[in-house]
Amino acid sequence: MRLRKNYIARTSGNETLLVPAGGSEFAGMVRGNRTLGAILELLRQDTTEEQIVEAMKKRFDAPEERIAADVKKALAELRTIGAIDG
């Protein structure tokens, strides 16, 4: 899976914004924290949910179950708005 090219992600401090740049049915803005920013950064390349969880475990000090749940939720929401392929 990968972030679609028509979505732009920007992180400033602890806030991440994701907006469609055109060609998307979603016409809003997603606001998230640095966890979402890290997930979106990983989605710039083709990756899997398992690879994202592994990378997040190295980056954040949290239980694996919590990281896996956060990743699953974020990916589900990104799929809902059509922001990722796969």
HTML snippet that shows the backbone in 3Dmol.js (N, CA, C, O; Angstrom):
<script src="https://3Dmol.org/build/3Dmol-min.js"></script>
<div id="view" style="width:600px;height:400px;position:relative"></div>
<script>
const pdb = `
ATOM      1  N   MET A   1       0.844  -1.173   0.000  1.00  0.00           N
ATOM      2  CA  MET A   1       0.000   0.000   0.000  1.00  0.00           C
ATOM      3  C   MET A   1       0.887   1.233   0.000  1.00  0.00           C
ATOM      4  O   MET A   1       2.060   1.185   0.372  1.00  0.00           O
ATOM      5  N   ARG A   2       0.292   2.338  -0.429  1.00  0.00           N
ATOM      6  CA  ARG A   2       1.068   3.575  -0.578  1.00  0.00           C
ATOM      7  C   ARG A   2       0.118   4.776  -0.555  1.00  0.00           C
ATOM      8  O   ARG A   2      -1.037   4.673  -0.970  1.00  0.00           O
ATOM      9  N   LEU A   3       0.617   5.911  -0.067  1.00  0.00           N
ATOM     10  CA  LEU A   3      -0.153   7.155  -0.092  1.00  0.00           C
ATOM     11  C   LEU A   3      -0.342   7.583  -1.538  1.00  0.00           C
ATOM     12  O   LEU A   3       0.616   7.604  -2.312  1.00  0.00           O
ATOM     13  N   ARG A   4      -1.558   7.921  -1.902  1.00  0.00           N
ATOM     14  CA  ARG A   4      -1.822   8.363  -3.276  1.00  0.00           C
ATOM     15  C   ARG A   4      -1.126   9.686  -3.548  1.00  0.00           C
ATOM     16  O   ARG A   4      -0.984  10.530  -2.663  1.00  0.00           O
ATOM     17  N   LYS A   5      -0.703   9.842  -4.775  1.00  0.00           N
ATOM     18  CA  LYS A   5       0.069  11.031  -5.167  1.00  0.00           C
ATOM     19  C   LYS A   5      -0.736  12.317  -5.100  1.00  0.00           C
ATOM     20  O   LYS A   5      -0.161  13.403  -5.022  1.00  0.00           O
ATOM     21  N   ASN A   6      -2.050  12.211  -5.131  1.00  0.00           N
ATOM     22  CA  ASN A   6      -2.862  13.424  -5.095  1.00  0.00           C
ATOM     23  C   ASN A   6      -3.189  13.879  -3.670  1.00  0.00           C
ATOM     24  O   ASN A   6      -4.085  14.698  -3.468  1.00  0.00           O
ATOM     25  N   TYR A   7      -2.458  13.342  -2.680  1.00  0.00           N
ATOM     26  CA  TYR A   7      -2.612  13.790  -1.298  1.00  0.00           C
ATOM     27  C   TYR A   7      -1.294  14.394  -0.820  1.00  0.00           C
ATOM     28  O   TYR A   7      -0.216  13.860  -1.081  1.00  0.00           O
ATOM     29  N   ILE A   8      -1.404  15.505  -0.124  1.00  0.00           N
ATOM     30  CA  ILE A   8      -0.220  16.200   0.396  1.00  0.00           C
ATOM     31  C   ILE A   8      -0.258  16.136   1.917  1.00  0.00           C
ATOM     32  O   ILE A   8      -1.258  16.486   2.544  1.00  0.00           O
ATOM     33  N   ALA A   9       0.840  15.687   2.491  1.00  0.00           N
ATOM     34  CA  ALA A   9       0.963  15.594   3.952  1.00  0.00           C
ATOM     35  C   ALA A   9       2.050  16.544   4.416  1.00  0.00           C
ATOM     36  O   ALA A   9       3.125  16.612   3.821  1.00  0.00           O
ATOM     37  N   ARG A  10       1.765  17.275   5.481  1.00  0.00           N
ATOM     38  CA  ARG A  10       2.730  18.194   6.077  1.00  0.00           C
ATOM     39  C   ARG A  10       2.670  18.064   7.586  1.00  0.00           C
ATOM     40  O   ARG A  10       1.592  17.984   8.175  1.00  0.00           O
ATOM     41  N   THR A  11       3.840  18.043   8.205  1.00  0.00           N
ATOM     42  CA  THR A  11       3.918  17.997   9.664  1.00  0.00           C
ATOM     43  C   THR A  11       4.655  19.232  10.145  1.00  0.00           C
ATOM     44  O   THR A  11       5.711  19.593   9.626  1.00  0.00           O
ATOM     45  N   SER A  12       4.077  19.865  11.141  1.00  0.00           N
ATOM     46  CA  SER A  12       4.684  21.029  11.767  1.00  0.00           C
ATOM     47  C   SER A  12       4.552  20.853  13.275  1.00  0.00           C
ATOM     48  O   SER A  12       3.448  20.858  13.820  1.00  0.00           O
ATOM     49  N   GLY A  13       5.688  20.698  13.935  1.00  0.00           N
ATOM     50  CA  GLY A  13       5.653  20.446  15.370  1.00  0.00           C
ATOM     51  C   GLY A  13       4.992  19.106  15.643  1.00  0.00           C
ATOM     52  O   GLY A  13       5.437  18.073  15.141  1.00  0.00           O
ATOM     53  N   ASN A  14       3.940  19.122  16.431  1.00  0.00           N
ATOM     54  CA  ASN A  14       3.226  17.884  16.772  1.00  0.00           C
ATOM     55  C   ASN A  14       1.955  17.679  15.953  1.00  0.00           C
ATOM     56  O   ASN A  14       1.187  16.754  16.220  1.00  0.00           O
ATOM     57  N   GLU A  15       1.728  18.544  14.948  1.00  0.00           N
ATOM     58  CA  GLU A  15       0.495  18.442  14.167  1.00  0.00           C
ATOM     59  C   GLU A  15       0.801  18.051  12.717  1.00  0.00           C
ATOM     60  O   GLU A  15       1.734  18.561  12.097  1.00  0.00           O
ATOM     61  N   THR A  16      -0.007  17.140  12.208  1.00  0.00           N
ATOM     62  CA  THR A  16       0.110  16.697  10.825  1.00  0.00           C
ATOM     63  C   THR A  16      -1.182  17.030  10.096  1.00  0.00           C
ATOM     64  O   THR A  16      -2.275  16.833  10.628  1.00  0.00           O
ATOM     65  N   LEU A  17      -1.049  17.533   8.882  1.00  0.00           N
ATOM     66  CA  LEU A  17      -2.202  17.833   8.034  1.00  0.00           C
ATOM     67  C   LEU A  17      -2.106  17.016   6.760  1.00  0.00           C
ATOM     68  O   LEU A  17      -1.023  16.856   6.197  1.00  0.00           O
ATOM     69  N   LEU A  18      -3.228  16.503   6.309  1.00  0.00           N
ATOM     70  CA  LEU A  18      -3.310  15.765   5.058  1.00  0.00           C
ATOM     71  C   LEU A  18      -4.457  16.347   4.255  1.00  0.00           C
ATOM     72  O   LEU A  18      -5.588  16.411   4.735  1.00  0.00           O
ATOM     73  N   VAL A  19      -4.168  16.773   3.025  1.00  0.00           N
ATOM     74  CA  VAL A  19      -5.192  17.361   2.167  1.00  0.00           C
ATOM     75  C   VAL A  19      -5.088  16.783   0.764  1.00  0.00           C
ATOM     76  O   VAL A  19      -3.995  16.457   0.300  1.00  0.00           O
ATOM     77  N   PRO A  20      -6.230  16.656   0.086  1.00  0.00           N
ATOM     78  CA  PRO A  20      -6.193  16.218  -1.303  1.00  0.00           C
ATOM     79  C   PRO A  20      -5.795  17.384  -2.201  1.00  0.00           C
ATOM     80  O   PRO A  20      -6.198  18.524  -1.970  1.00  0.00           O
ATOM     81  N   ALA A  21      -5.005  17.090  -3.218  1.00  0.00           N
ATOM     82  CA  ALA A  21      -4.557  18.140  -4.128  1.00  0.00           C
ATOM     83  C   ALA A  21      -5.395  18.171  -5.399  1.00  0.00           C
ATOM     84  O   ALA A  21      -5.106  18.951  -6.307  1.00  0.00           O
ATOM     85  N   GLY A  22      -6.409  17.352  -5.480  1.00  0.00           N
ATOM     86  CA  GLY A  22      -7.277  17.303  -6.654  1.00  0.00           C
ATOM     87  C   GLY A  22      -7.466  15.866  -7.093  1.00  0.00           C
ATOM     88  O   GLY A  22      -6.669  14.991  -6.756  1.00  0.00           O
ATOM     89  N   GLY A  23      -8.510  15.633  -7.835  1.00  0.00           N
ATOM     90  CA  GLY A  23      -8.774  14.295  -8.330  1.00  0.00           C
ATOM     91  C   GLY A  23      -9.217  13.325  -7.252  1.00  0.00           C
ATOM     92  O   GLY A  23      -9.034  12.116  -7.392  1.00  0.00           O
ATOM     93  N   SER A  24      -9.796  13.838  -6.182  1.00  0.00           N
ATOM     94  CA  SER A  24     -10.239  12.994  -5.083  1.00  0.00           C
ATOM     95  C   SER A  24     -11.685  13.339  -4.737  1.00  0.00           C
ATOM     96  O   SER A  24     -12.100  14.495  -4.825  1.00  0.00           O
ATOM     97  N   GLU A  25     -12.433  12.332  -4.346  1.00  0.00           N
ATOM     98  CA  GLU A  25     -13.805  12.581  -3.904  1.00  0.00           C
ATOM     99  C   GLU A  25     -13.826  13.242  -2.532  1.00  0.00           C
ATOM    100  O   GLU A  25     -14.786  13.933  -2.192  1.00  0.00           O
ATOM    101  N   PHE A  26     -12.776  13.036  -1.742  1.00  0.00           N
ATOM    102  CA  PHE A  26     -12.677  13.641  -0.418  1.00  0.00           C
ATOM    103  C   PHE A  26     -12.292  15.103  -0.592  1.00  0.00           C
ATOM    104  O   PHE A  26     -11.323  15.410  -1.286  1.00  0.00           O
ATOM    105  N   ALA A  27     -13.032  15.996   0.025  1.00  0.00           N
ATOM    106  CA  ALA A  27     -12.788  17.420  -0.133  1.00  0.00           C
ATOM    107  C   ALA A  27     -12.592  18.091   1.218  1.00  0.00           C
ATOM    108  O   ALA A  27     -13.119  19.178   1.455  1.00  0.00           O
ATOM    109  N   GLY A  28     -11.849  17.462   2.091  1.00  0.00           N
ATOM    110  CA  GLY A  28     -11.644  18.028   3.413  1.00  0.00           C
ATOM    111  C   GLY A  28     -10.180  18.047   3.781  1.00  0.00           C
ATOM    112  O   GLY A  28      -9.299  18.020   2.922  1.00  0.00           O
ATOM    113  N   MET A  29      -9.943  18.095   5.070  1.00  0.00           N
ATOM    114  CA  MET A  29      -8.589  18.109   5.593  1.00  0.00           C
ATOM    115  C   MET A  29      -8.557  17.171   6.795  1.00  0.00           C
ATOM    116  O   MET A  29      -9.483  17.153   7.607  1.00  0.00           O
ATOM    117  N   VAL A  30      -7.492  16.403   6.899  1.00  0.00           N
ATOM    118  CA  VAL A  30      -7.311  15.511   8.037  1.00  0.00           C
ATOM    119  C   VAL A  30      -6.245  16.121   8.930  1.00  0.00           C
ATOM    120  O   VAL A  30      -5.153  16.452   8.468  1.00  0.00           O
ATOM    121  N   ARG A  31      -6.566  16.267  10.211  1.00  0.00           N
ATOM    122  CA  ARG A  31      -5.599  16.763  11.192  1.00  0.00           C
ATOM    123  C   ARG A  31      -5.246  15.608  12.113  1.00  0.00           C
ATOM    124  O   ARG A  31      -6.122  14.882  12.583  1.00  0.00           O
ATOM    125  N   GLY A  32      -3.961  15.448  12.365  1.00  0.00           N
ATOM    126  CA  GLY A  32      -3.521  14.364  13.230  1.00  0.00           C
ATOM    127  C   GLY A  32      -2.280  14.749  14.007  1.00  0.00           C
ATOM    128  O   GLY A  32      -1.779  15.869  13.905  1.00  0.00           O
ATOM    129  N   ASN A  33      -1.800  13.802  14.779  1.00  0.00           N
ATOM    130  CA  ASN A  33      -0.618  14.037  15.614  1.00  0.00           C
ATOM    131  C   ASN A  33       0.642  13.501  14.923  1.00  0.00           C
ATOM    132  O   ASN A  33       0.606  13.134  13.748  1.00  0.00           O
ATOM    133  N   ARG A  34       1.728  13.463  15.647  1.00  0.00           N
ATOM    134  CA  ARG A  34       2.987  13.013  15.052  1.00  0.00           C
ATOM    135  C   ARG A  34       2.968  11.531  14.714  1.00  0.00           C
ATOM    136  O   ARG A  34       3.741  11.083  13.867  1.00  0.00           O
ATOM    137  N   THR A  35       2.100  10.762  15.359  1.00  0.00           N
ATOM    138  CA  THR A  35       1.956   9.354  14.994  1.00  0.00           C
ATOM    139  C   THR A  35       1.424   9.245  13.572  1.00  0.00           C
ATOM    140  O   THR A  35       1.951   8.472  12.772  1.00  0.00           O
ATOM    141  N   LEU A  36       0.398  10.002  13.254  1.00  0.00           N
ATOM    142  CA  LEU A  36      -0.122  10.013  11.888  1.00  0.00           C
ATOM    143  C   LEU A  36       0.957  10.486  10.931  1.00  0.00           C
ATOM    144  O   LEU A  36       1.103   9.930   9.843  1.00  0.00           O
ATOM    145  N   GLY A  37       1.708  11.495  11.314  1.00  0.00           N
ATOM    146  CA  GLY A  37       2.793  11.984  10.465  1.00  0.00           C
ATOM    147  C   GLY A  37       3.805  10.900  10.152  1.00  0.00           C
ATOM    148  O   GLY A  37       4.260  10.781   9.014  1.00  0.00           O
ATOM    149  N   ALA A  38       4.158  10.112  11.150  1.00  0.00           N
ATOM    150  CA  ALA A  38       5.116   9.023  10.942  1.00  0.00           C
ATOM    151  C   ALA A  38       4.531   7.966  10.013  1.00  0.00           C
ATOM    152  O   ALA A  38       5.235   7.441   9.151  1.00  0.00           O
ATOM    153  N   ILE A  39       3.256   7.651  10.181  1.00  0.00           N
ATOM    154  CA  ILE A  39       2.603   6.665   9.306  1.00  0.00           C
ATOM    155  C   ILE A  39       2.571   7.175   7.871  1.00  0.00           C
ATOM    156  O   ILE A  39       2.868   6.425   6.941  1.00  0.00           O
ATOM    157  N   LEU A  40       2.218   8.434   7.682  1.00  0.00           N
ATOM    158  CA  LEU A  40       2.172   9.000   6.342  1.00  0.00           C
ATOM    159  C   LEU A  40       3.554   9.031   5.699  1.00  0.00           C
ATOM    160  O   LEU A  40       3.684   8.805   4.496  1.00  0.00           O
ATOM    161  N   GLU A  41       4.570   9.304   6.480  1.00  0.00           N
ATOM    162  CA  GLU A  41       5.938   9.297   5.957  1.00  0.00           C
ATOM    163  C   GLU A  41       6.299   7.902   5.451  1.00  0.00           C
ATOM    164  O   GLU A  41       6.902   7.767   4.386  1.00  0.00           O
ATOM    165  N   LEU A  42       5.941   6.880   6.196  1.00  0.00           N
ATOM    166  CA  LEU A  42       6.207   5.502   5.784  1.00  0.00           C
ATOM    167  C   LEU A  42       5.404   5.124   4.541  1.00  0.00           C
ATOM    168  O   LEU A  42       5.843   4.293   3.746  1.00  0.00           O
ATOM    169  N   LEU A  43       4.238   5.726   4.373  1.00  0.00           N
ATOM    170  CA  LEU A  43       3.390   5.433   3.220  1.00  0.00           C
ATOM    171  C   LEU A  43       3.851   6.134   1.946  1.00  0.00           C
ATOM    172  O   LEU A  43       3.232   5.959   0.896  1.00  0.00           O
ATOM    173  N   ARG A  44       4.908   6.912   2.012  1.00  0.00           N
ATOM    174  CA  ARG A  44       5.455   7.537   0.799  1.00  0.00           C
ATOM    175  C   ARG A  44       6.088   6.479  -0.107  1.00  0.00           C
ATOM    176  O   ARG A  44       6.278   6.703  -1.302  1.00  0.00           O
ATOM    177  N   GLN A  45       6.409   5.334   0.476  1.00  0.00           N
ATOM    178  CA  GLN A  45       6.939   4.198  -0.278  1.00  0.00           C
ATOM    179  C   GLN A  45       5.951   3.044  -0.141  1.00  0.00           C
ATOM    180  O   GLN A  45       5.150   3.009   0.793  1.00  0.00           O
ATOM    181  N   ASP A  46       6.015   2.114  -1.066  1.00  0.00           N
ATOM    182  CA  ASP A  46       5.163   0.938  -0.980  1.00  0.00           C
ATOM    183  C   ASP A  46       5.527   0.159   0.282  1.00  0.00           C
ATOM    184  O   ASP A  46       6.699  -0.148   0.502  1.00  0.00           O
ATOM    185  N   THR A  47       4.544  -0.159   1.103  1.00  0.00           N
ATOM    186  CA  THR A  47       4.795  -0.811   2.388  1.00  0.00           C
ATOM    187  C   THR A  47       3.595  -1.658   2.794  1.00  0.00           C
ATOM    188  O   THR A  47       2.567  -1.657   2.118  1.00  0.00           O
ATOM    189  N   THR A  48       3.734  -2.372   3.889  1.00  0.00           N
ATOM    190  CA  THR A  48       2.633  -3.172   4.422  1.00  0.00           C
ATOM    191  C   THR A  48       2.301  -2.675   5.824  1.00  0.00           C
ATOM    192  O   THR A  48       3.067  -1.927   6.431  1.00  0.00           O
ATOM    193  N   GLU A  49       1.160  -3.099   6.318  1.00  0.00           N
ATOM    194  CA  GLU A  49       0.769  -2.740   7.678  1.00  0.00           C
ATOM    195  C   GLU A  49       1.794  -3.270   8.685  1.00  0.00           C
ATOM    196  O   GLU A  49       2.145  -2.578   9.641  1.00  0.00           O
ATOM    197  N   GLU A  50       2.265  -4.485   8.467  1.00  0.00           N
ATOM    198  CA  GLU A  50       3.244  -5.093   9.378  1.00  0.00           C
ATOM    199  C   GLU A  50       4.558  -4.307   9.386  1.00  0.00           C
ATOM    200  O   GLU A  50       5.164  -4.119  10.441  1.00  0.00           O
ATOM    201  N   GLN A  51       4.994  -3.853   8.217  1.00  0.00           N
ATOM    202  CA  GLN A  51       6.223  -3.061   8.140  1.00  0.00           C
ATOM    203  C   GLN A  51       6.060  -1.719   8.855  1.00  0.00           C
ATOM    204  O   GLN A  51       6.992  -1.233   9.495  1.00  0.00           O
ATOM    205  N   ILE A  52       4.886  -1.132   8.744  1.00  0.00           N
ATOM    206  CA  ILE A  52       4.625   0.132   9.441  1.00  0.00           C
ATOM    207  C   ILE A  52       4.679  -0.086  10.945  1.00  0.00           C
ATOM    208  O   ILE A  52       5.289   0.706  11.664  1.00  0.00           O
ATOM    209  N   VAL A  53       4.047  -1.149  11.430  1.00  0.00           N
ATOM    210  CA  VAL A  53       4.063  -1.442  12.866  1.00  0.00           C
ATOM    211  C   VAL A  53       5.495  -1.636  13.345  1.00  0.00           C
ATOM    212  O   VAL A  53       5.867  -1.106  14.392  1.00  0.00           O
ATOM    213  N   GLU A  54       6.298  -2.378  12.608  1.00  0.00           N
ATOM    214  CA  GLU A  54       7.694  -2.612  13.005  1.00  0.00           C
ATOM    215  C   GLU A  54       8.480  -1.305  13.073  1.00  0.00           C
ATOM    216  O   GLU A  54       9.233  -1.079  14.020  1.00  0.00           O
ATOM    217  N   ALA A  55       8.306  -0.450  12.076  1.00  0.00           N
ATOM    218  CA  ALA A  55       8.998   0.837  12.066  1.00  0.00           C
ATOM    219  C   ALA A  55       8.543   1.720  13.227  1.00  0.00           C
ATOM    220  O   ALA A  55       9.353   2.420  13.835  1.00  0.00           O
ATOM    221  N   MET A  56       7.255   1.685  13.530  1.00  0.00           N
ATOM    222  CA  MET A  56       6.717   2.504  14.617  1.00  0.00           C
ATOM    223  C   MET A  56       7.221   2.012  15.978  1.00  0.00           C
ATOM    224  O   MET A  56       7.442   2.815  16.884  1.00  0.00           O
ATOM    225  N   LYS A  57       7.401   0.701  16.120  1.00  0.00           N
ATOM    226  CA  LYS A  57       7.928   0.153  17.373  1.00  0.00           C
ATOM    227  C   LYS A  57       9.333   0.678  17.643  1.00  0.00           C
ATOM    228  O   LYS A  57       9.704   0.905  18.795  1.00  0.00           O
ATOM    229  N   LYS A  58      10.107   0.869  16.591  1.00  0.00           N
ATOM    230  CA  LYS A  58      11.467   1.393  16.748  1.00  0.00           C
ATOM    231  C   LYS A  58      11.462   2.885  17.071  1.00  0.00           C
ATOM    232  O   LYS A  58      12.379   3.394  17.715  1.00  0.00           O
ATOM    233  N   ARG A  59      10.430   3.571  16.622  1.00  0.00           N
ATOM    234  CA  ARG A  59      10.384   5.029  16.773  1.00  0.00           C
ATOM    235  C   ARG A  59       9.708   5.498  18.064  1.00  0.00           C
ATOM    236  O   ARG A  59      10.093   6.516  18.639  1.00  0.00           O
ATOM    237  N   PHE A  60       8.697   4.747  18.514  1.00  0.00           N
ATOM    238  CA  PHE A  60       7.915   5.174  19.673  1.00  0.00           C
ATOM    239  C   PHE A  60       8.017   4.163  20.805  1.00  0.00           C
ATOM    240  O   PHE A  60       8.070   2.954  20.579  1.00  0.00           O
ATOM    241  N   ASP A  61       8.042   4.672  22.005  1.00  0.00           N
ATOM    242  CA  ASP A  61       8.096   3.829  23.199  1.00  0.00           C
ATOM    243  C   ASP A  61       6.670   3.569  23.675  1.00  0.00           C
ATOM    244  O   ASP A  61       6.118   4.297  24.501  1.00  0.00           O
ATOM    245  N   ALA A  62       6.095   2.499  23.118  1.00  0.00           N
ATOM    246  CA  ALA A  62       4.718   2.130  23.465  1.00  0.00           C
ATOM    247  C   ALA A  62       4.573   0.626  23.285  1.00  0.00           C
ATOM    248  O   ALA A  62       5.342   0.013  22.545  1.00  0.00           O
ATOM    249  N   PRO A  63       3.596   0.029  23.955  1.00  0.00           N
ATOM    250  CA  PRO A  63       3.367  -1.406  23.778  1.00  0.00           C
ATOM    251  C   PRO A  63       3.004  -1.736  22.324  1.00  0.00           C
ATOM    252  O   PRO A  63       2.309  -0.968  21.660  1.00  0.00           O
ATOM    253  N   GLU A  64       3.476  -2.869  21.851  1.00  0.00           N
ATOM    254  CA  GLU A  64       3.233  -3.277  20.464  1.00  0.00           C
ATOM    255  C   GLU A  64       1.740  -3.342  20.149  1.00  0.00           C
ATOM    256  O   GLU A  64       1.323  -2.978  19.049  1.00  0.00           O
ATOM    257  N   GLU A  65       0.940  -3.798  21.098  1.00  0.00           N
ATOM    258  CA  GLU A  65      -0.495  -3.905  20.863  1.00  0.00           C
ATOM    259  C   GLU A  65      -1.114  -2.535  20.600  1.00  0.00           C
ATOM    260  O   GLU A  65      -1.985  -2.392  19.742  1.00  0.00           O
ATOM    261  N   ARG A  66      -0.663  -1.547  21.334  1.00  0.00           N
ATOM    262  CA  ARG A  66      -1.175  -0.180  21.166  1.00  0.00           C
ATOM    263  C   ARG A  66      -0.763   0.387  19.807  1.00  0.00           C
ATOM    264  O   ARG A  66      -1.567   1.000  19.106  1.00  0.00           O
ATOM    265  N   ILE A  67       0.503   0.170  19.449  1.00  0.00           N
ATOM    266  CA  ILE A  67       0.997   0.646  18.156  1.00  0.00           C
ATOM    267  C   ILE A  67       0.213  -0.015  17.031  1.00  0.00           C
ATOM    268  O   ILE A  67      -0.236   0.665  16.108  1.00  0.00           O
ATOM    269  N   ALA A  68       0.043  -1.335  17.097  1.00  0.00           N
ATOM    270  CA  ALA A  68      -0.679  -2.064  16.052  1.00  0.00           C
ATOM    271  C   ALA A  68      -2.115  -1.562  15.928  1.00  0.00           C
ATOM    272  O   ALA A  68      -2.623  -1.411  14.818  1.00  0.00           O
ATOM    273  N   ALA A  69      -2.765  -1.305  17.044  1.00  0.00           N
ATOM    274  CA  ALA A  69      -4.143  -0.804  17.024  1.00  0.00           C
ATOM    275  C   ALA A  69      -4.203   0.594  16.412  1.00  0.00           C
ATOM    276  O   ALA A  69      -5.100   0.884  15.620  1.00  0.00           O
ATOM    277  N   ASP A  70      -3.256   1.465  16.774  1.00  0.00           N
ATOM    278  CA  ASP A  70      -3.222   2.823  16.223  1.00  0.00           C
ATOM    279  C   ASP A  70      -2.985   2.804  14.711  1.00  0.00           C
ATOM    280  O   ASP A  70      -3.618   3.548  13.963  1.00  0.00           O
ATOM    281  N   VAL A  71      -2.070   1.948  14.277  1.00  0.00           N
ATOM    282  CA  VAL A  71      -1.782   1.838  12.848  1.00  0.00           C
ATOM    283  C   VAL A  71      -3.011   1.331  12.105  1.00  0.00           C
ATOM    284  O   VAL A  71      -3.379   1.882  11.068  1.00  0.00           O
ATOM    285  N   LYS A  72      -3.643   0.293  12.622  1.00  0.00           N
ATOM    286  CA  LYS A  72      -4.841  -0.273  11.994  1.00  0.00           C
ATOM    287  C   LYS A  72      -5.938   0.787  11.869  1.00  0.00           C
ATOM    288  O   LYS A  72      -6.582   0.892  10.825  1.00  0.00           O
ATOM    289  N   LYS A  73      -6.150   1.561  12.918  1.00  0.00           N
ATOM    290  CA  LYS A  73      -7.182   2.606  12.900  1.00  0.00           C
ATOM    291  C   LYS A  73      -6.844   3.695  11.882  1.00  0.00           C
ATOM    292  O   LYS A  73      -7.710   4.122  11.118  1.00  0.00           O
ATOM    293  N   ALA A  74      -5.600   4.140  11.871  1.00  0.00           N
ATOM    294  CA  ALA A  74      -5.190   5.188  10.933  1.00  0.00           C
ATOM    295  C   ALA A  74      -5.338   4.721   9.486  1.00  0.00           C
ATOM    296  O   ALA A  74      -5.829   5.464   8.636  1.00  0.00           O
ATOM    297  N   LEU A  75      -4.911   3.489   9.209  1.00  0.00           N
ATOM    298  CA  LEU A  75      -5.021   2.969   7.851  1.00  0.00           C
ATOM    299  C   LEU A  75      -6.469   2.826   7.424  1.00  0.00           C
ATOM    300  O   LEU A  75      -6.803   3.096   6.270  1.00  0.00           O
ATOM    301  N   ALA A  76      -7.331   2.407   8.333  1.00  0.00           N
ATOM    302  CA  ALA A  76      -8.758   2.292   8.016  1.00  0.00           C
ATOM    303  C   ALA A  76      -9.341   3.655   7.653  1.00  0.00           C
ATOM    304  O   ALA A  76     -10.112   3.769   6.700  1.00  0.00           O
ATOM    305  N   GLU A  77      -8.979   4.677   8.402  1.00  0.00           N
ATOM    306  CA  GLU A  77      -9.487   6.019   8.124  1.00  0.00           C
ATOM    307  C   GLU A  77      -8.935   6.559   6.810  1.00  0.00           C
ATOM    308  O   GLU A  77      -9.649   7.225   6.060  1.00  0.00           O
ATOM    309  N   LEU A  78      -7.649   6.269   6.528  1.00  0.00           N
ATOM    310  CA  LEU A  78      -7.059   6.713   5.264  1.00  0.00           C
ATOM    311  C   LEU A  78      -7.703   6.002   4.079  1.00  0.00           C
ATOM    312  O   LEU A  78      -7.883   6.603   3.020  1.00  0.00           O
ATOM    313  N   ARG A  79      -8.047   4.746   4.247  1.00  0.00           N
ATOM    314  CA  ARG A  79      -8.765   4.019   3.185  1.00  0.00           C
ATOM    315  C   ARG A  79     -10.155   4.616   2.963  1.00  0.00           C
ATOM    316  O   ARG A  79     -10.612   4.740   1.826  1.00  0.00           O
ATOM    317  N   THR A  80     -10.816   4.982   4.048  1.00  0.00           N
ATOM    318  CA  THR A  80     -12.164   5.549   3.962  1.00  0.00           C
ATOM    319  C   THR A  80     -12.201   6.803   3.094  1.00  0.00           C
ATOM    320  O   THR A  80     -13.156   7.008   2.345  1.00  0.00           O
ATOM    321  N   ILE A  81     -11.182   7.634   3.186  1.00  0.00           N
ATOM    322  CA  ILE A  81     -11.152   8.862   2.403  1.00  0.00           C
ATOM    323  C   ILE A  81     -10.432   8.686   1.060  1.00  0.00           C
ATOM    324  O   ILE A  81     -10.311   9.634   0.284  1.00  0.00           O
ATOM    325  N   GLY A  82      -9.960   7.470   0.796  1.00  0.00           N
ATOM    326  CA  GLY A  82      -9.309   7.204  -0.491  1.00  0.00           C
ATOM    327  C   GLY A  82      -7.890   7.717  -0.587  1.00  0.00           C
ATOM    328  O   GLY A  82      -7.407   7.984  -1.687  1.00  0.00           O
ATOM    329  N   ALA A  83      -7.204   7.862   0.544  1.00  0.00           N
ATOM    330  CA  ALA A  83      -5.858   8.431   0.546  1.00  0.00           C
ATOM    331  C   ALA A  83      -4.759   7.412   0.270  1.00  0.00           C
ATOM    332  O   ALA A  83      -3.630   7.793  -0.040  1.00  0.00           O
ATOM    333  N   ILE A  84      -5.074   6.115   0.379  1.00  0.00           N
ATOM    334  CA  ILE A  84      -4.045   5.116   0.122  1.00  0.00           C
ATOM    335  C   ILE A  84      -4.524   4.081  -0.890  1.00  0.00           C
ATOM    336  O   ILE A  84      -5.707   3.750  -0.973  1.00  0.00           O
ATOM    337  N   ASP A  85      -3.568   3.592  -1.645  1.00  0.00           N
ATOM    338  CA  ASP A  85      -3.802   2.484  -2.563  1.00  0.00           C
ATOM    339  C   ASP A  85      -3.435   1.207  -1.838  1.00  0.00           C
ATOM    340  O   ASP A  85      -2.393   1.138  -1.186  1.00  0.00           O
ATOM    341  N   GLY A  86      -4.265   0.215  -1.943  1.00  0.00           N
ATOM    342  CA  GLY A  86      -3.925  -1.076  -1.341  1.00  0.00           C
ATOM    343  C   GLY A  86      -4.593  -1.363  -0.045  1.00  0.00           C
ATOM    344  O   GLY A  86      -4.373  -2.423   0.542  1.00  0.00           O
TER     345      GLY A  86
END
`;
const viewer = $3Dmol.createViewer("view");
viewer.addModel(pdb, "pdb");
viewer.setStyle({}, {cartoon: {color: "spectrum"}});
viewer.zoomTo();
viewer.render();
</script>
